Amino acid sequence: MDAVNIGTRSDMLRLLGVIETLRVLDVEMPAQVISCFLFVASRDDGCTTAELQSELGLTAASMSRCTTWLTGQHRSNPARGLNLITKEVYQPNKRLRYLRLTQQGRNLAKQLSTQLNG
């Protein structure tokens, strides 16, 4: 094996570890929900629902479904809510919500970053 393949394999194994960490939270978590969490986690102080929707190319319905899953709620089973983000009314435009990580979400983001970067 050459150095490129060894490095690629190592990267893929770290990424697999991140995916498995997320699967522990909910084995049926869709990729869109993961993308939403990672986007909110990548922002210093969260983001609006409009920013999330625009950056990820989601419909309003998909964005709402994903962010609700990430809060303490879930459409089919309230006990499945992940409590990783909060949704608050965005005061400059009350039709929007502002998304921020909860303490549990910040802890998960730190854990995932450690898994990826060591």
Summary of the structure (lengths in Angstrom):
residues: 118
radius of gyration: 15.7
end to end distance: 23.2
largest distance: 56.3
contacts: 310
relative contact order: 0.15
helix: 61%
strand: 10%
